[in-house]
């Protein structure tokens, strides 16, 4: 199954581009599902029809879904929510606060990821198009599996070594303690939900199956955010195979007011082409009408793909390389463009056989290959869009860190 994820700064028109992609794929004969993970759904508006928390038929071979956290909670989180409510009631808290306590931070992203994994395992569709929330929420979604990974491991160990053999038997004899100890089915439901996203990063970082397409407008603030997004996506090993510049003024747009805007856009487009190359870039004009409904989406799709198959992978780049620089000296390079350009803080911390990379507000753990696990970080430097990390044998002195 092929996955295409669309993201970009809020308001750039990524939902329209995602919907147009799904329509073109379906009309090319591919069974296609498009889902929206944005809490402020506009996917149904784009197709000019009502969508829901389950797939709804839009056209031949095309289905749409708007992920609903509350709908998913009633199916996958109700037992846990009831336990939270009980804990609050024991403390004397009633009303709306009890209901809201069951919605933990990250729940919307968690359910979205579980949908992506489930559809990939079901083989119901040839293509899954994901219309993501604005860039920041998309990056939080991608970082969630790593964030919850340690929590899941901790929870399983607590249940296995503490709660099950000690606390739960004790709670049967101490009524006050019983109010606070969750039943087995509460743990099972939490474990089931967290387990439903295990392996999702492997799926999303598999460039043969999943790619991201960045949608932007030719505006300075949008370009800067897209640069940061590309850096973070590379941090997680996720392939961006297309840049779509949306709402470009065409040459036939006349008037003094638009003349100046066209000049501004032309400068920004040149910057995008220079900065994001060699990723393929497509320009979509600002249409004379709103992009709503099947007919207008088809026009957008024809411009974006111009006869190409939307499921094709338009670009692929390796994100990591390892080279041997000499006896006992290795360099690991990670493709992280725009770190220097955007003055993003970067840090590398080694703990045993793993590295923790922190770029800006996001971090990722990297398990080192066996032949590097017994070595130590010598220095880290930024080289033309790559973060280069030197490793030396522990008995060797680390190389001098170059100034600047």
C-alpha positions as MATLAB code, in Angstrom:
seq = 'XXXXXXXXXXXXXXXXXXXXXXXXXXXXXXXXXXXXXXXXXXXXXXXXXXXXXXXXXXXXXXXXXXXXXXXXXXXXXXXXXXXXXXXXXXXXXXXXXXXXXXXXXXXXXXXXXXXXXXXXXXXXXXXXXXXXXXXXXXXXXXXXXXXXXXXXXXXXXXXXXXXXXXXXXXXXXXXXXXXXXXXXXXXXXXXXXXXXXXXXXXXXXXXXXXXXXXXXXXXXXXXXXXXXXXXXXXXXXXXXXXXXXXXXXXXXXXXXXXXXXXXXXXXXXXXXXXXXXXXXXXXXXXXXXXXXXXXXXXXXXXXXXXXXXXXXXXXXXXXXXXXXXXXXXXXXXXXXXXXXXXXXXXXXXXXXXXXXXXXXXXXXXXXXXXXXXXXXXXXXXXXXXXXXXXXXXXXXXXXXXXXX';
ca = [
       0.000    0.000    0.000;
       1.227    3.509   -0.844;
       0.980    6.378    1.667;
       1.187   10.075    0.753;
       1.185   12.596    3.606;
       0.407   16.258    2.931;
       1.459   18.956    5.339;
       2.280   22.649    5.360;
       1.630   25.851    7.247;
      -2.014   26.509    8.077;
      -3.946   28.171    5.270;
      -1.664   27.262    2.346;
      -4.288   25.021    0.703;
      -2.839   21.592    1.531;
      -6.319   20.071    1.944;
      -7.197   21.030   -1.632;
      -3.935   19.567   -2.971;
      -4.432   16.386   -0.927;
      -8.028   16.028   -2.115;
      -7.004   16.623   -5.728;
      -4.322   13.944   -5.392;
      -6.802   11.419   -4.000;
      -9.269   12.184   -6.806;
      -6.638   11.802   -9.534;
      -5.476    8.483   -8.045;
      -9.033    7.126   -7.864;
      -9.776    8.197  -11.430;
      -6.579    6.417  -12.496;
      -7.999    3.157  -11.154;
      -6.507    3.027   -7.654;
      -8.628    2.221   -4.593;
      -8.039    5.382   -2.581;
      -8.827    6.534    0.944;
      -8.133   10.097    2.085;
      -8.241   10.833    5.809;
      -7.993   14.146    7.618;
      -6.124   14.256   10.938;
      -6.684   17.991   11.400;
      -9.002   18.694   14.390;
     -10.426   21.611   12.356;
     -11.552   19.400    9.486;
     -12.073   20.985    6.060;
     -11.770   17.847    3.925;
     -15.529   17.449    3.613;
     -15.816   21.118    2.614;
     -13.230   20.562   -0.102;
     -15.322   17.787   -1.650;
     -18.488   19.820   -0.890;
     -20.026   16.940    1.046;
     -20.280   15.664    4.597;
     -17.696   13.161    5.830;
     -17.572   11.293    9.132;
     -15.320    9.284   11.483;
     -15.614    6.217    9.223;
     -14.857    6.004    5.475;
     -17.584    7.574    3.310;
     -17.847    6.948   -0.440;
     -17.097   10.115   -2.417;
     -16.793    8.727   -5.962;
     -15.798    5.522   -7.722;
     -12.841    3.987   -5.846;
     -12.594    7.099   -3.634;
     -13.450    7.251    0.082;
     -12.953    9.954    2.695;
     -12.752   10.047    6.490;
     -12.337   12.757    9.129;
     -10.690   11.280   12.230;
     -12.718   12.046   15.367;
     -10.986   11.765   18.729;
     -14.285   11.440   20.581;
     -15.592    8.806   18.205;
     -12.372    6.829   18.579;
     -12.405    7.215   22.356;
     -15.825    5.627   22.645;
     -14.480    2.557   20.829;
     -10.903    2.300   22.074;
     -10.653    4.274   25.321;
     -13.987    4.029   27.136;
     -12.786    1.654   29.877;
      -9.771    3.876   30.574;
     -11.916    7.022   30.547;
     -14.291    5.445   33.067;
     -11.332    4.654   35.326;
     -10.144    8.289   35.132;
     -13.674    9.450   35.913;
     -13.798    7.141   38.937;
     -10.475    8.486   40.225;
     -11.790   12.046   39.948;
     -15.049   11.179   41.685;
     -13.134    9.568   44.562;
     -11.402   12.931   44.952;
     -14.764   14.716   44.964;
     -14.486   16.150   41.441;
     -17.685   16.058   39.404;
     -19.090   17.358   36.131;
     -17.338   18.275   32.908;
     -13.862   18.044   34.444;
     -14.370   14.328   34.950;
     -15.177   13.815   31.257;
     -12.273   15.944   30.036;
      -9.696   14.163   32.229;
     -10.036   11.105   30.021;
      -8.632   12.995   27.025;
      -4.873   12.859   27.453;
      -2.448   15.112   25.522;
      -1.559   13.507   22.192;
      -4.734   11.404   21.962;
      -5.764   12.842   18.589;
      -2.348   12.108   17.091;
      -2.333    8.649   18.674;
      -5.641    7.684   17.080;
      -4.528    9.141   13.736;
      -1.398    6.991   13.746;
      -3.384    3.898   14.681;
      -5.670    4.498   11.668;
      -2.675    4.791    9.326;
      -1.192    1.530   10.571;
      -4.530   -0.312   10.531;
      -5.319    0.658    6.933;
      -1.824   -0.392    5.841;
      -2.396   -3.804    7.381;
      -5.903   -4.255    5.960;
      -5.047   -4.061    2.215;
      -8.466   -2.524    1.544;
      -6.928    0.320   -0.450;
      -4.059    0.916   -2.876;
      -3.390    4.436   -1.626;
      -3.847    6.240    1.675;
      -3.710   10.035    1.407;
      -3.257   11.752    4.779;
      -4.340   15.386    5.015;
      -2.425   16.422    8.118;
      -2.910   19.299   10.506;
      -0.610   22.334   10.085;
       3.116   21.640   10.204;
       3.642   21.845   13.968;
       0.880   19.329   14.695;
       2.198   17.021   11.969;
       5.657   17.009   13.535;
       4.149   16.298   16.942;
       2.300   13.366   15.365;
       5.558   11.993   13.944;
       7.421   12.357   17.247;
       4.636   10.705   19.251;
       5.657    7.028   18.801;
       9.066    7.726   20.303;
       7.522    9.772   23.102;
       5.085    7.014   24.005;
       7.597    4.201   23.459;
       9.277    4.552   26.843;
       5.869    5.063   28.504;
       4.574    1.790   27.066;
       7.670   -0.069   28.243;
       7.362    1.438   31.736;
       3.654    0.618   31.931;
       4.221   -3.002   30.893;
       7.000   -3.458   33.446;
       4.920   -1.909   36.240;
       1.992   -4.198   35.446;
       4.194   -7.292   35.207;
       6.485   -6.775   38.207;
       4.565   -4.526   40.611;
       0.832   -4.148   40.014;
      -0.093   -7.720   39.115;
       1.944   -9.629   41.744;
       1.802   -7.113   44.618;
      -0.582   -4.161   44.417;
      -3.668   -5.794   42.910;
      -3.775   -8.680   45.461;
      -3.263   -6.138   48.242;
      -6.063   -3.939   46.891;
      -8.526   -6.810   47.282;
      -7.978   -6.641   51.036;
      -7.718   -2.858   51.395;
     -10.898   -1.196   50.141;
      -9.431    2.327   50.013;
      -6.563    1.144   47.831;
      -8.984   -0.686   45.565;
     -10.464    2.646   44.412;
      -7.132    3.678   42.887;
      -5.838    0.464   41.338;
      -6.976   -0.053   37.722;
      -8.510   -3.369   36.747;
      -6.769   -5.675   34.292;
      -8.976   -4.552   31.386;
      -7.823   -0.921   31.883;
      -4.198   -1.963   31.393;
      -5.181   -4.149   28.462;
      -6.940   -1.294   26.686;
      -4.026    1.114   27.221;
      -1.575   -1.550   26.033;
      -3.753   -2.323   23.011;
      -3.898    1.330   21.920;
      -0.187    1.963   22.392;
       0.629   -1.331   20.674;
      -1.467   -0.247   17.689;
       1.218    2.315   16.737;
       4.262    0.113   17.290;
       6.291    0.038   14.098;
       4.520    3.085   12.649;
       7.767    5.074   12.319;
       9.293    2.188   10.361;
       6.298    2.414    8.021;
       6.459    6.202    7.671;
      10.232    6.213    7.149;
      10.060    3.513    4.474;
      10.643    5.685    1.410;
       9.361    2.934   -0.890;
       5.905    3.121    0.714;
       5.499    6.516    2.357;
       6.428   10.017    1.217;
       5.523   13.500    2.387;
       4.532   16.314    0.054;
       5.067   19.832    1.368;
       2.547   22.464    0.321;
       3.483   26.125    0.601;
       2.641   29.579   -0.702;
       5.347   31.883   -2.102;
       5.564   33.883    1.134;
       8.601   34.421    3.360;
       7.075   33.133    6.624;
       5.687   30.048    4.882;
       9.057   29.288    3.263;
      10.862   29.500    6.624;
       8.390   27.134    8.279;
       8.675   24.714    5.354;
      12.464   24.737    5.706;
      12.164   23.811    9.372;
       9.613   21.125    8.498;
      11.950   19.533    5.942;
      14.754   19.468    8.513;
      12.564   17.773   11.121;
      11.168   15.279    8.612;
      14.730   14.328    7.656;
      15.517   13.923   11.362;
      12.879   11.167   11.492;
      14.118    9.655    8.222;
      10.954   10.557    6.316;
      11.204   11.227    2.579;
       9.826   14.413    1.009;
       9.331   13.695   -2.694;
       7.525   16.824   -3.894;
       7.118   20.526   -3.127;
       3.852   22.147   -4.243;
       3.795   25.955   -4.462;
       0.134   26.863   -4.299;
      -1.771   30.038   -5.296;
       0.779   31.478   -7.679;
      -0.334   34.597   -9.579;
      -0.387   33.893  -13.298;
       1.072   36.164  -15.992;
      -2.374   37.201  -17.174;
      -3.268   38.633  -13.746;
      -3.144   42.356  -14.522;
      -3.309   45.644  -12.599;
      -0.700   47.668  -10.689;
      -1.667   46.071   -7.378;
      -1.080   42.529   -8.657;
       2.029   43.579  -10.601;
       3.891   44.273   -7.374;
       2.607   41.050   -5.772;
       3.753   39.032   -8.797;
       7.246   40.485   -8.415;
       7.308   39.538   -4.726;
       6.103   36.021   -5.532;
       8.670   35.644   -8.307;
      11.473   36.371   -5.842;
      10.118   33.894   -3.305;
       9.662   31.190   -5.957;
      13.291   31.608   -7.007;
      14.306   31.180   -3.356;
      12.196   28.008   -3.042;
      13.665   26.528   -6.221;
      17.189   27.351   -5.078;
      16.747   26.146   -1.487;
      14.712   22.963   -1.940;
      16.419   21.585   -5.043;
      16.745   18.810   -6.136;
      13.292   17.933   -4.730;
      10.780   18.303   -7.625;
       8.749   21.502   -7.393;
       5.301   22.058   -8.907;
       3.528   25.402   -9.188;
      -0.269   25.647   -8.925;
      -1.931   28.920  -10.002;
      -4.447   30.911   -8.015;
      -7.690   29.891   -9.729;
     -10.445   32.365  -10.550;
     -12.868   30.318   -8.451;
     -12.735   28.625   -5.076;
     -11.393   25.081   -5.213;
     -14.527   23.262   -4.063;
     -16.122   20.139   -5.465;
     -15.007   17.370   -7.801;
     -14.696   19.483  -10.963;
     -12.379   22.088   -9.438;
     -10.317   19.443   -7.639;
      -9.856   17.636  -10.947;
      -8.457   20.851  -12.486;
      -6.021   21.217   -9.596;
      -4.946   17.576   -9.901;
      -4.305   17.946  -13.622;
      -1.963   20.880  -12.925;
      -0.146   19.184  -10.034;
       0.500   15.903  -11.842;
       0.298   16.829  -15.553;
      -0.261   13.268  -16.697;
       2.021   11.642  -14.096;
       0.823    8.928  -11.738;
       0.220   10.478   -8.263;
       1.428    7.221   -6.669;
       4.891    7.527   -8.219;
       7.782    8.420   -5.928;
       9.172   11.594   -7.485;
      12.361   11.853   -5.441;
      14.347    9.829   -2.936;
      17.351   10.798   -0.865;
      19.347    8.853    1.699;
      19.165   10.508    5.108;
      22.109    8.729    6.740;
      25.579    7.733    5.554;
      28.488    6.110    7.404;
      32.059    6.275    6.172;
      35.361    5.015    7.522;
      37.900    7.832    7.671;
      40.848    5.825    8.909;
      41.933    3.240   11.416;
      39.427    3.417   14.270;
      37.756    6.587   12.963;
      34.241    6.800   11.498;
      31.890    9.606   10.511;
      28.106    9.327   10.594;
      26.342   11.954    8.470;
      22.666   12.830    8.745;
      20.924   14.917    6.111;
      19.491   17.912    8.033;
      19.115   20.885    5.676;
      18.491   24.427    6.881;
      19.780   23.900   10.446;
      22.396   26.604    9.964;
      20.175   28.840    7.806;
      17.439   28.981   10.466;
      19.818   29.178   13.452;
      18.297   25.982   14.856;
      20.036   24.654   17.947;
      21.472   21.156   17.550;
      22.857   18.805   20.183;
      24.158   15.236   20.202;
      24.221   13.138   23.381;
      25.628    9.607   23.506;
      24.379    7.129   26.105;
      25.805    3.647   25.661;
      24.900    2.304   22.216;
      22.446    5.087   21.346;
      22.507    8.739   20.344;
      19.929   11.374   21.175;
      19.748   14.046   18.486;
      17.967   17.264   19.355;
      17.224   19.763   16.590;
      15.234   22.807   17.644;
      12.201   21.574   19.561;
      12.346   17.938   18.421;
      14.553   15.030   19.321;
      15.110   11.498   18.106;
      16.919    8.503   19.513;
      19.255    6.633   17.158;
      20.515    3.129   17.983;
      24.101    2.850   16.767;
      25.342   -0.004   14.593;
      27.231   -2.692   16.503;
      30.648   -1.566   15.234;
      29.981    1.993   16.526;
      28.377    1.043   19.847;
      31.751    0.605   21.551;
      33.050    3.943   20.315;
      32.520    7.501   21.492;
      31.508   10.741   19.835;
      34.537   12.805   18.956;
      32.891   15.915   17.584;
      29.837   17.060   15.630;
      29.793   19.699   12.912;
      27.526   20.989   10.176;
      28.671   20.413    6.589;
      26.589   21.753    3.683;
      23.237   20.447    4.869;
      24.621   17.407    6.732;
      25.238   16.943   10.437;
      28.577   15.076   10.582;
      29.323   13.165   13.800;
      32.811   11.718   14.262;
      33.383    8.526   16.266;
      36.694    7.362   17.711;
      37.762    4.337   19.687;
      37.567    4.975   23.410;
      41.321    4.747   23.914;
      41.878    7.472   21.303;
      41.730   11.158   22.090;
      38.851   12.864   20.273;
      39.823   15.092   17.362;
      39.904   18.805   17.962;
      36.586   20.559   17.380;
      37.048   23.138   14.612;
      36.369   26.743   15.563;
      32.943   28.038   14.588;
];
